[in-house]
Amino acid sequence: MNMERFPRITLDPDVMGGKACIRGLRVTVATVLGLLASGRSADEILAAYPYIESEDIDQSQAYAAWRLEEREVALTV
């Protein structure tokens, strides 16, 4: 996994069970995406989570798009 592209996204088994988080905080990428999907604006998210930044929201979306592009293909012999 090329996480160098996403320096604001961290994966740590000791934080939120290893889910993708924002800068090691206890805010997951899924939380941010869920809020956006439910119609919350970036400004509303930033007000609810004052310790994250707009770049974190942007990178969460980019990370999610990248993960959707990635797929596993079973090799057949």
PyMOL Python script that loads the backbone (N, CA, C, O; Angstrom):
from pymol import cmd

cmd.read_pdbstr("""\
ATOM      1  N   MET A   1       0.842  -1.169   0.000  1.00  0.00           N
ATOM      2  CA  MET A   1       0.000   0.000   0.000  1.00  0.00           C
ATOM      3  C   MET A   1       0.891   1.237   0.000  1.00  0.00           C
ATOM      4  O   MET A   1       1.776   1.366   0.846  1.00  0.00           O
ATOM      5  N   ASN A   2       0.668   2.121  -0.918  1.00  0.00           N
ATOM      6  CA  ASN A   2       1.493   3.323  -1.059  1.00  0.00           C
ATOM      7  C   ASN A   2       0.887   4.472  -0.263  1.00  0.00           C
ATOM      8  O   ASN A   2       0.184   5.317  -0.815  1.00  0.00           O
ATOM      9  N   MET A   3       1.163   4.495   1.030  1.00  0.00           N
ATOM     10  CA  MET A   3       0.595   5.524   1.896  1.00  0.00           C
ATOM     11  C   MET A   3       1.360   6.842   1.809  1.00  0.00           C
ATOM     12  O   MET A   3       0.929   7.841   2.385  1.00  0.00           O
ATOM     13  N   GLU A   4       2.478   6.861   1.104  1.00  0.00           N
ATOM     14  CA  GLU A   4       3.223   8.102   0.947  1.00  0.00           C
ATOM     15  C   GLU A   4       2.378   9.161   0.249  1.00  0.00           C
ATOM     16  O   GLU A   4       2.605  10.358   0.427  1.00  0.00           O
ATOM     17  N   ARG A   5       1.415   8.727  -0.536  1.00  0.00           N
ATOM     18  CA  ARG A   5       0.523   9.656  -1.236  1.00  0.00           C
ATOM     19  C   ARG A   5      -0.452  10.330  -0.284  1.00  0.00           C
ATOM     20  O   ARG A   5      -1.054  11.348  -0.627  1.00  0.00           O
ATOM     21  N   PHE A   6      -0.611   9.771   0.906  1.00  0.00           N
ATOM     22  CA  PHE A   6      -1.615  10.248   1.858  1.00  0.00           C
ATOM     23  C   PHE A   6      -0.991  10.474   3.238  1.00  0.00           C
ATOM     24  O   PHE A   6      -1.286   9.730   4.173  1.00  0.00           O
ATOM     25  N   PRO A   7      -0.145  11.476   3.374  1.00  0.00           N
ATOM     26  CA  PRO A   7       0.554  11.670   4.648  1.00  0.00           C
ATOM     27  C   PRO A   7      -0.377  12.019   5.816  1.00  0.00           C
ATOM     28  O   PRO A   7       0.020  11.871   6.972  1.00  0.00           O
ATOM     29  N   ARG A   8      -1.584  12.471   5.547  1.00  0.00           N
ATOM     30  CA  ARG A   8      -2.518  12.816   6.614  1.00  0.00           C
ATOM     31  C   ARG A   8      -3.353  11.616   7.061  1.00  0.00           C
ATOM     32  O   ARG A   8      -4.085  11.705   8.047  1.00  0.00           O
ATOM     33  N   ILE A   9      -3.251  10.510   6.354  1.00  0.00           N
ATOM     34  CA  ILE A   9      -4.014   9.309   6.693  1.00  0.00           C
ATOM     35  C   ILE A   9      -3.070   8.308   7.348  1.00  0.00           C
ATOM     36  O   ILE A   9      -2.021   7.972   6.799  1.00  0.00           O
ATOM     37  N   THR A  10      -3.459   7.841   8.526  1.00  0.00           N
ATOM     38  CA  THR A  10      -2.614   6.905   9.263  1.00  0.00           C
ATOM     39  C   THR A  10      -3.357   5.604   9.534  1.00  0.00           C
ATOM     40  O   THR A  10      -4.575   5.582   9.708  1.00  0.00           O
ATOM     41  N   LEU A  11      -2.589   4.528   9.565  1.00  0.00           N
ATOM     42  CA  LEU A  11      -3.106   3.201   9.891  1.00  0.00           C
ATOM     43  C   LEU A  11      -2.270   2.667  11.042  1.00  0.00           C
ATOM     44  O   LEU A  11      -1.094   2.344  10.872  1.00  0.00           O
ATOM     45  N   ASP A  12      -2.878   2.579  12.200  1.00  0.00           N
ATOM     46  CA  ASP A  12      -2.179   2.145  13.404  1.00  0.00           C
ATOM     47  C   ASP A  12      -3.076   1.163  14.137  1.00  0.00           C
ATOM     48  O   ASP A  12      -4.186   1.520  14.531  1.00  0.00           O
ATOM     49  N   PRO A  13      -2.616  -0.072  14.328  1.00  0.00           N
ATOM     50  CA  PRO A  13      -3.463  -1.057  15.001  1.00  0.00           C
ATOM     51  C   PRO A  13      -3.886  -0.636  16.409  1.00  0.00           C
ATOM     52  O   PRO A  13      -4.873  -1.151  16.934  1.00  0.00           O
ATOM     53  N   ASP A  14      -3.158   0.286  17.023  1.00  0.00           N
ATOM     54  CA  ASP A  14      -3.497   0.747  18.368  1.00  0.00           C
ATOM     55  C   ASP A  14      -4.475   1.913  18.391  1.00  0.00           C
ATOM     56  O   ASP A  14      -4.899   2.347  19.463  1.00  0.00           O
ATOM     57  N   VAL A  15      -4.837   2.423  17.216  1.00  0.00           N
ATOM     58  CA  VAL A  15      -5.775   3.551  17.131  1.00  0.00           C
ATOM     59  C   VAL A  15      -6.973   3.122  16.291  1.00  0.00           C
ATOM     60  O   VAL A  15      -6.842   2.824  15.104  1.00  0.00           O
ATOM     61  N   MET A  16      -8.124   3.098  16.916  1.00  0.00           N
ATOM     62  CA  MET A  16      -9.381   2.754  16.241  1.00  0.00           C
ATOM     63  C   MET A  16      -9.309   1.402  15.526  1.00  0.00           C
ATOM     64  O   MET A  16      -9.891   1.218  14.456  1.00  0.00           O
ATOM     65  N   GLY A  17      -8.594   0.474  16.130  1.00  0.00           N
ATOM     66  CA  GLY A  17      -8.524  -0.877  15.585  1.00  0.00           C
ATOM     67  C   GLY A  17      -7.834  -0.982  14.237  1.00  0.00           C
ATOM     68  O   GLY A  17      -8.066  -1.934  13.493  1.00  0.00           O
ATOM     69  N   GLY A  18      -6.991  -0.017  13.919  1.00  0.00           N
ATOM     70  CA  GLY A  18      -6.244  -0.069  12.663  1.00  0.00           C
ATOM     71  C   GLY A  18      -6.975   0.533  11.481  1.00  0.00           C
ATOM     72  O   GLY A  18      -6.482   0.472  10.355  1.00  0.00           O
ATOM     73  N   LYS A  19      -8.145   1.116  11.716  1.00  0.00           N
ATOM     74  CA  LYS A  19      -8.871   1.765  10.617  1.00  0.00           C
ATOM     75  C   LYS A  19      -8.113   3.006  10.170  1.00  0.00           C
ATOM     76  O   LYS A  19      -7.338   3.584  10.932  1.00  0.00           O
ATOM     77  N   ALA A  20      -8.345   3.404   8.935  1.00  0.00           N
ATOM     78  CA  ALA A  20      -7.717   4.613   8.407  1.00  0.00           C
ATOM     79  C   ALA A  20      -8.215   5.818   9.198  1.00  0.00           C
ATOM     80  O   ALA A  20      -9.416   6.077   9.271  1.00  0.00           O
ATOM     81  N   CYS A  21      -7.269   6.551   9.791  1.00  0.00           N
ATOM     82  CA  CYS A  21      -7.592   7.707  10.631  1.00  0.00           C
ATOM     83  C   CYS A  21      -6.917   8.957  10.087  1.00  0.00           C
ATOM     84  O   CYS A  21      -6.027   8.901   9.238  1.00  0.00           O
ATOM     85  N   ILE A  22      -7.371  10.066  10.604  1.00  0.00           N
ATOM     86  CA  ILE A  22      -6.787  11.356  10.243  1.00  0.00           C
ATOM     87  C   ILE A  22      -5.664  11.677  11.215  1.00  0.00           C
ATOM     88  O   ILE A  22      -5.903  11.884  12.405  1.00  0.00           O
ATOM     89  N   ARG A  23      -4.449  11.717  10.710  1.00  0.00           N
ATOM     90  CA  ARG A  23      -3.249  12.118  11.455  1.00  0.00           C
ATOM     91  C   ARG A  23      -3.134  11.471  12.832  1.00  0.00           C
ATOM     92  O   ARG A  23      -2.717  12.122  13.790  1.00  0.00           O
ATOM     93  N   GLY A  24      -3.499  10.201  12.935  1.00  0.00           N
ATOM     94  CA  GLY A  24      -3.357   9.482  14.194  1.00  0.00           C
ATOM     95  C   GLY A  24      -4.418   9.827  15.225  1.00  0.00           C
ATOM     96  O   GLY A  24      -4.396   9.309  16.342  1.00  0.00           O
ATOM     97  N   LEU A  25      -5.345  10.698  14.857  1.00  0.00           N
ATOM     98  CA  LEU A  25      -6.433  11.065  15.760  1.00  0.00           C
ATOM     99  C   LEU A  25      -7.484   9.962  15.758  1.00  0.00           C
ATOM    100  O   LEU A  25      -7.442   9.055  14.927  1.00  0.00           O
ATOM    101  N   ARG A  26      -8.402  10.044  16.669  1.00  0.00           N
ATOM    102  CA  ARG A  26      -9.466   9.050  16.754  1.00  0.00           C
ATOM    103  C   ARG A  26     -10.666   9.474  15.898  1.00  0.00           C
ATOM    104  O   ARG A  26     -11.820   9.334  16.301  1.00  0.00           O
ATOM    105  N   VAL A  27     -10.362   9.985  14.727  1.00  0.00           N
ATOM    106  CA  VAL A  27     -11.376  10.342  13.729  1.00  0.00           C
ATOM    107  C   VAL A  27     -11.042   9.533  12.478  1.00  0.00           C
ATOM    108  O   VAL A  27      -9.982   9.712  11.876  1.00  0.00           O
ATOM    109  N   THR A  28     -11.946   8.652  12.098  1.00  0.00           N
ATOM    110  CA  THR A  28     -11.662   7.795  10.950  1.00  0.00           C
ATOM    111  C   THR A  28     -12.052   8.479   9.639  1.00  0.00           C
ATOM    112  O   THR A  28     -12.881   9.388   9.596  1.00  0.00           O
ATOM    113  N   VAL A  29     -11.424   8.004   8.593  1.00  0.00           N
ATOM    114  CA  VAL A  29     -11.782   8.446   7.246  1.00  0.00           C
ATOM    115  C   VAL A  29     -13.257   8.129   7.003  1.00  0.00           C
ATOM    116  O   VAL A  29     -13.974   8.934   6.408  1.00  0.00           O
ATOM    117  N   ALA A  30     -13.707   6.971   7.457  1.00  0.00           N
ATOM    118  CA  ALA A  30     -15.101   6.576   7.271  1.00  0.00           C
ATOM    119  C   ALA A  30     -16.059   7.548   7.954  1.00  0.00           C
ATOM    120  O   ALA A  30     -17.138   7.820   7.427  1.00  0.00           O
ATOM    121  N   THR A  31     -15.687   8.069   9.106  1.00  0.00           N
ATOM    122  CA  THR A  31     -16.532   9.049   9.795  1.00  0.00           C
ATOM    123  C   THR A  31     -16.690  10.299   8.944  1.00  0.00           C
ATOM    124  O   THR A  31     -17.797  10.804   8.760  1.00  0.00           O
ATOM    125  N   VAL A  32     -15.584  10.783   8.436  1.00  0.00           N
ATOM    126  CA  VAL A  32     -15.615  11.997   7.598  1.00  0.00           C
ATOM    127  C   VAL A  32     -16.443  11.742   6.341  1.00  0.00           C
ATOM    128  O   VAL A  32     -17.274  12.569   5.966  1.00  0.00           O
ATOM    129  N   LEU A  33     -16.218  10.609   5.694  1.00  0.00           N
ATOM    130  CA  LEU A  33     -16.967  10.301   4.477  1.00  0.00           C
ATOM    131  C   LEU A  33     -18.451  10.132   4.762  1.00  0.00           C
ATOM    132  O   LEU A  33     -19.294  10.563   3.975  1.00  0.00           O
ATOM    133  N   GLY A  34     -18.768   9.503   5.888  1.00  0.00           N
ATOM    134  CA  GLY A  34     -20.165   9.332   6.264  1.00  0.00           C
ATOM    135  C   GLY A  34     -20.859  10.669   6.490  1.00  0.00           C
ATOM    136  O   GLY A  34     -22.009  10.855   6.091  1.00  0.00           O
ATOM    137  N   LEU A  35     -20.163  11.589   7.127  1.00  0.00           N
ATOM    138  CA  LEU A  35     -20.730  12.919   7.347  1.00  0.00           C
ATOM    139  C   LEU A  35     -20.956  13.645   6.020  1.00  0.00           C
ATOM    140  O   LEU A  35     -21.996  14.272   5.821  1.00  0.00           O
ATOM    141  N   LEU A  36     -19.991  13.558   5.126  1.00  0.00           N
ATOM    142  CA  LEU A  36     -20.152  14.172   3.808  1.00  0.00           C
ATOM    143  C   LEU A  36     -21.312  13.536   3.049  1.00  0.00           C
ATOM    144  O   LEU A  36     -22.110  14.234   2.423  1.00  0.00           O
ATOM    145  N   ALA A  37     -21.401  12.213   3.107  1.00  0.00           N
ATOM    146  CA  ALA A  37     -22.464  11.495   2.398  1.00  0.00           C
ATOM    147  C   ALA A  37     -23.847  11.831   2.945  1.00  0.00           C
ATOM    148  O   ALA A  37     -24.840  11.788   2.218  1.00  0.00           O
ATOM    149  N   SER A  38     -23.901  12.163   4.226  1.00  0.00           N
ATOM    150  CA  SER A  38     -25.199  12.494   4.816  1.00  0.00           C
ATOM    151  C   SER A  38     -25.580  13.962   4.609  1.00  0.00           C
ATOM    152  O   SER A  38     -26.612  14.422   5.100  1.00  0.00           O
ATOM    153  N   GLY A  39     -24.741  14.682   3.883  1.00  0.00           N
ATOM    154  CA  GLY A  39     -25.077  16.049   3.519  1.00  0.00           C
ATOM    155  C   GLY A  39     -24.409  17.131   4.343  1.00  0.00           C
ATOM    156  O   GLY A  39     -24.677  18.315   4.145  1.00  0.00           O
ATOM    157  N   ARG A  40     -23.541  16.741   5.264  1.00  0.00           N
ATOM    158  CA  ARG A  40     -22.830  17.743   6.057  1.00  0.00           C
ATOM    159  C   ARG A  40     -21.783  18.430   5.176  1.00  0.00           C
ATOM    160  O   ARG A  40     -21.146  17.793   4.338  1.00  0.00           O
ATOM    161  N   SER A  41     -21.621  19.717   5.376  1.00  0.00           N
ATOM    162  CA  SER A  41     -20.608  20.452   4.623  1.00  0.00           C
ATOM    163  C   SER A  41     -19.259  20.324   5.317  1.00  0.00           C
ATOM    164  O   SER A  41     -19.178  19.928   6.480  1.00  0.00           O
ATOM    165  N   ALA A  42     -18.215  20.660   4.593  1.00  0.00           N
ATOM    166  CA  ALA A  42     -16.876  20.638   5.186  1.00  0.00           C
ATOM    167  C   ALA A  42     -16.815  21.589   6.379  1.00  0.00           C
ATOM    168  O   ALA A  42     -16.184  21.275   7.388  1.00  0.00           O
ATOM    169  N   ASP A  43     -17.460  22.738   6.272  1.00  0.00           N
ATOM    170  CA  ASP A  43     -17.458  23.691   7.387  1.00  0.00           C
ATOM    171  C   ASP A  43     -18.147  23.111   8.617  1.00  0.00           C
ATOM    172  O   ASP A  43     -17.693  23.337   9.739  1.00  0.00           O
ATOM    173  N   GLU A  44     -19.224  22.373   8.428  1.00  0.00           N
ATOM    174  CA  GLU A  44     -19.913  21.747   9.558  1.00  0.00           C
ATOM    175  C   GLU A  44     -19.035  20.688  10.218  1.00  0.00           C
ATOM    176  O   GLU A  44     -19.001  20.565  11.442  1.00  0.00           O
ATOM    177  N   ILE A  45     -18.331  19.931   9.391  1.00  0.00           N
ATOM    178  CA  ILE A  45     -17.430  18.891   9.924  1.00  0.00           C
ATOM    179  C   ILE A  45     -16.295  19.535  10.711  1.00  0.00           C
ATOM    180  O   ILE A  45     -15.945  19.074  11.797  1.00  0.00           O
ATOM    181  N   LEU A  46     -15.727  20.593  10.164  1.00  0.00           N
ATOM    182  CA  LEU A  46     -14.635  21.288  10.850  1.00  0.00           C
ATOM    183  C   LEU A  46     -15.105  21.901  12.166  1.00  0.00           C
ATOM    184  O   LEU A  46     -14.342  21.962  13.130  1.00  0.00           O
ATOM    185  N   ALA A  47     -16.346  22.353  12.211  1.00  0.00           N
ATOM    186  CA  ALA A  47     -16.885  22.911  13.456  1.00  0.00           C
ATOM    187  C   ALA A  47     -17.102  21.802  14.489  1.00  0.00           C
ATOM    188  O   ALA A  47     -16.878  22.010  15.681  1.00  0.00           O
ATOM    189  N   ALA A  48     -17.534  20.637  14.034  1.00  0.00           N
ATOM    190  CA  ALA A  48     -17.777  19.510  14.947  1.00  0.00           C
ATOM    191  C   ALA A  48     -16.476  18.880  15.430  1.00  0.00           C
ATOM    192  O   ALA A  48     -16.410  18.360  16.544  1.00  0.00           O
ATOM    193  N   TYR A  49     -15.440  18.926  14.594  1.00  0.00           N
ATOM    194  CA  TYR A  49     -14.133  18.345  14.905  1.00  0.00           C
ATOM    195  C   TYR A  49     -13.075  19.425  14.716  1.00  0.00           C
ATOM    196  O   TYR A  49     -12.368  19.413  13.708  1.00  0.00           O
ATOM    197  N   PRO A  50     -12.948  20.355  15.656  1.00  0.00           N
ATOM    198  CA  PRO A  50     -12.054  21.500  15.457  1.00  0.00           C
ATOM    199  C   PRO A  50     -10.573  21.144  15.360  1.00  0.00           C
ATOM    200  O   PRO A  50      -9.764  21.993  14.989  1.00  0.00           O
ATOM    201  N   TYR A  51     -10.207  19.919  15.683  1.00  0.00           N
ATOM    202  CA  TYR A  51      -8.803  19.511  15.627  1.00  0.00           C
ATOM    203  C   TYR A  51      -8.426  18.919  14.270  1.00  0.00           C
ATOM    204  O   TYR A  51      -7.277  18.522  14.076  1.00  0.00           O
ATOM    205  N   ILE A  52      -9.377  18.851  13.318  1.00  0.00           N
ATOM    206  CA  ILE A  52      -9.005  18.457  11.959  1.00  0.00           C
ATOM    207  C   ILE A  52      -9.024  19.698  11.073  1.00  0.00           C
ATOM    208  O   ILE A  52      -9.567  20.738  11.444  1.00  0.00           O
ATOM    209  N   GLU A  53      -8.422  19.566   9.899  1.00  0.00           N
ATOM    210  CA  GLU A  53      -8.264  20.687   8.974  1.00  0.00           C
ATOM    211  C   GLU A  53      -8.904  20.345   7.637  1.00  0.00           C
ATOM    212  O   GLU A  53      -9.153  19.175   7.345  1.00  0.00           O
ATOM    213  N   SER A  54      -9.166  21.349   6.839  1.00  0.00           N
ATOM    214  CA  SER A  54      -9.825  21.115   5.550  1.00  0.00           C
ATOM    215  C   SER A  54      -9.016  20.165   4.671  1.00  0.00           C
ATOM    216  O   SER A  54      -9.589  19.389   3.906  1.00  0.00           O
ATOM    217  N   GLU A  55      -7.690  20.221   4.777  1.00  0.00           N
ATOM    218  CA  GLU A  55      -6.848  19.304   4.004  1.00  0.00           C
ATOM    219  C   GLU A  55      -7.094  17.853   4.418  1.00  0.00           C
ATOM    220  O   GLU A  55      -6.959  16.942   3.601  1.00  0.00           O
ATOM    221  N   ASP A  56      -7.453  17.640   5.674  1.00  0.00           N
ATOM    222  CA  ASP A  56      -7.765  16.287   6.139  1.00  0.00           C
ATOM    223  C   ASP A  56      -9.012  15.754   5.440  1.00  0.00           C
ATOM    224  O   ASP A  56      -9.066  14.580   5.071  1.00  0.00           O
ATOM    225  N   ILE A  57      -9.996  16.600   5.262  1.00  0.00           N
ATOM    226  CA  ILE A  57     -11.224  16.196   4.576  1.00  0.00           C
ATOM    227  C   ILE A  57     -10.924  15.884   3.119  1.00  0.00           C
ATOM    228  O   ILE A  57     -11.376  14.870   2.587  1.00  0.00           O
ATOM    229  N   ASP A  58     -10.161  16.756   2.479  1.00  0.00           N
ATOM    230  CA  ASP A  58      -9.788  16.529   1.076  1.00  0.00           C
ATOM    231  C   ASP A  58      -9.023  15.218   0.922  1.00  0.00           C
ATOM    232  O   ASP A  58      -9.291  14.436   0.010  1.00  0.00           O
ATOM    233  N   GLN A  59      -8.073  14.987   1.819  1.00  0.00           N
ATOM    234  CA  GLN A  59      -7.266  13.785   1.699  1.00  0.00           C
ATOM    235  C   GLN A  59      -8.070  12.528   2.030  1.00  0.00           C
ATOM    236  O   GLN A  59      -7.787  11.458   1.491  1.00  0.00           O
ATOM    237  N   SER A  60      -9.055  12.641   2.899  1.00  0.00           N
ATOM    238  CA  SER A  60      -9.935  11.503   3.191  1.00  0.00           C
ATOM    239  C   SER A  60     -10.683  11.073   1.937  1.00  0.00           C
ATOM    240  O   SER A  60     -10.817   9.882   1.656  1.00  0.00           O
ATOM    241  N   GLN A  61     -11.166  12.054   1.194  1.00  0.00           N
ATOM    242  CA  GLN A  61     -11.874  11.739  -0.045  1.00  0.00           C
ATOM    243  C   GLN A  61     -10.932  11.138  -1.083  1.00  0.00           C
ATOM    244  O   GLN A  61     -11.291  10.184  -1.774  1.00  0.00           O
ATOM    245  N   ALA A  62      -9.744  11.688  -1.190  1.00  0.00           N
ATOM    246  CA  ALA A  62      -8.769  11.159  -2.149  1.00  0.00           C
ATOM    247  C   ALA A  62      -8.359   9.735  -1.778  1.00  0.00           C
ATOM    248  O   ALA A  62      -8.220   8.875  -2.648  1.00  0.00           O
ATOM    249  N   TYR A  63      -8.168   9.495  -0.485  1.00  0.00           N
ATOM    250  CA  TYR A  63      -7.793   8.154  -0.014  1.00  0.00           C
ATOM    251  C   TYR A  63      -8.896   7.151  -0.331  1.00  0.00           C
ATOM    252  O   TYR A  63      -8.618   6.048  -0.800  1.00  0.00           O
ATOM    253  N   ALA A  64     -10.142   7.530  -0.076  1.00  0.00           N
ATOM    254  CA  ALA A  64     -11.262   6.631  -0.344  1.00  0.00           C
ATOM    255  C   ALA A  64     -11.352   6.310  -1.840  1.00  0.00           C
ATOM    256  O   ALA A  64     -11.582   5.161  -2.218  1.00  0.00           O
ATOM    257  N   ALA A  65     -11.174   7.310  -2.673  1.00  0.00           N
ATOM    258  CA  ALA A  65     -11.207   7.078  -4.118  1.00  0.00           C
ATOM    259  C   ALA A  65     -10.079   6.139  -4.540  1.00  0.00           C
ATOM    260  O   ALA A  65     -10.278   5.254  -5.372  1.00  0.00           O
ATOM    261  N   TRP A  66      -8.915   6.334  -3.970  1.00  0.00           N
ATOM    262  CA  TRP A  66      -7.772   5.467  -4.286  1.00  0.00           C
ATOM    263  C   TRP A  66      -8.050   4.032  -3.858  1.00  0.00           C
ATOM    264  O   TRP A  66      -7.749   3.096  -4.599  1.00  0.00           O
ATOM    265  N   ARG A  67      -8.624   3.849  -2.664  1.00  0.00           N
ATOM    266  CA  ARG A  67      -8.927   2.500  -2.166  1.00  0.00           C
ATOM    267  C   ARG A  67      -9.962   1.805  -3.056  1.00  0.00           C
ATOM    268  O   ARG A  67      -9.905   0.589  -3.238  1.00  0.00           O
ATOM    269  N   LEU A  68     -10.890   2.560  -3.599  1.00  0.00           N
ATOM    270  CA  LEU A  68     -11.881   1.959  -4.488  1.00  0.00           C
ATOM    271  C   LEU A  68     -11.264   1.523  -5.812  1.00  0.00           C
ATOM    272  O   LEU A  68     -11.740   0.578  -6.440  1.00  0.00           O
ATOM    273  N   GLU A  69     -10.225   2.197  -6.228  1.00  0.00           N
ATOM    274  CA  GLU A  69      -9.524   1.817  -7.453  1.00  0.00           C
ATOM    275  C   GLU A  69      -8.754   0.523  -7.273  1.00  0.00           C
ATOM    276  O   GLU A  69      -8.626  -0.274  -8.202  1.00  0.00           O
ATOM    277  N   GLU A  70      -8.243   0.324  -6.068  1.00  0.00           N
ATOM    278  CA  GLU A  70      -7.433  -0.849  -5.783  1.00  0.00           C
ATOM    279  C   GLU A  70      -8.320  -2.090  -5.749  1.00  0.00           C
ATOM    280  O   GLU A  70      -9.408  -2.063  -5.175  1.00  0.00           O
ATOM    281  N   ARG A  71      -7.866  -3.156  -6.352  1.00  0.00           N
ATOM    282  CA  ARG A  71      -8.625  -4.399  -6.300  1.00  0.00           C
ATOM    283  C   ARG A  71      -7.682  -5.579  -6.300  1.00  0.00           C
ATOM    284  O   ARG A  71      -6.552  -5.508  -6.784  1.00  0.00           O
ATOM    285  N   GLU A  72      -8.171  -6.642  -5.755  1.00  0.00           N
ATOM    286  CA  GLU A  72      -7.376  -7.853  -5.716  1.00  0.00           C
ATOM    287  C   GLU A  72      -7.884  -8.813  -6.780  1.00  0.00           C
ATOM    288  O   GLU A  72      -9.091  -8.981  -6.957  1.00  0.00           O
ATOM    289  N   VAL A  73      -6.969  -9.426  -7.472  1.00  0.00           N
ATOM    290  CA  VAL A  73      -7.313 -10.375  -8.508  1.00  0.00           C
ATOM    291  C   VAL A  73      -6.683 -11.701  -8.141  1.00  0.00           C
ATOM    292  O   VAL A  73      -5.470 -11.792  -7.949  1.00  0.00           O
ATOM    293  N   ALA A  74      -7.502 -12.720  -8.045  1.00  0.00           N
ATOM    294  CA  ALA A  74      -6.985 -14.050  -7.712  1.00  0.00           C
ATOM    295  C   ALA A  74      -6.229 -14.607  -8.910  1.00  0.00           C
ATOM    296  O   ALA A  74      -6.691 -14.557 -10.050  1.00  0.00           O
ATOM    297  N   LEU A  75      -5.065 -15.133  -8.611  1.00  0.00           N
ATOM    298  CA  LEU A  75      -4.265 -15.760  -9.663  1.00  0.00           C
ATOM    299  C   LEU A  75      -4.703 -17.206  -9.834  1.00  0.00           C
ATOM    300  O   LEU A  75      -4.875 -17.931  -8.854  1.00  0.00           O
ATOM    301  N   THR A  76      -4.879 -17.613 -11.055  1.00  0.00           N
ATOM    302  CA  THR A  76      -5.242 -19.001 -11.306  1.00  0.00           C
ATOM    303  C   THR A  76      -4.051 -19.704 -11.919  1.00  0.00           C
ATOM    304  O   THR A  76      -3.307 -19.140 -12.721  1.00  0.00           O
ATOM    305  N   VAL A  77      -3.896 -20.929 -11.525  1.00  0.00           N
ATOM    306  CA  VAL A  77      -2.756 -21.697 -12.011  1.00  0.00           C
ATOM    307  C   VAL A  77      -3.227 -22.748 -12.981  1.00  0.00           C
ATOM    308  O   VAL A  77      -2.416 -23.508 -13.509  1.00  0.00           O
TER     309      VAL A  77
END
""", "prot")
cmd.dss("prot")
cmd.show_as("cartoon", "prot")
cmd.util.cbc("prot")
cmd.orient("prot")
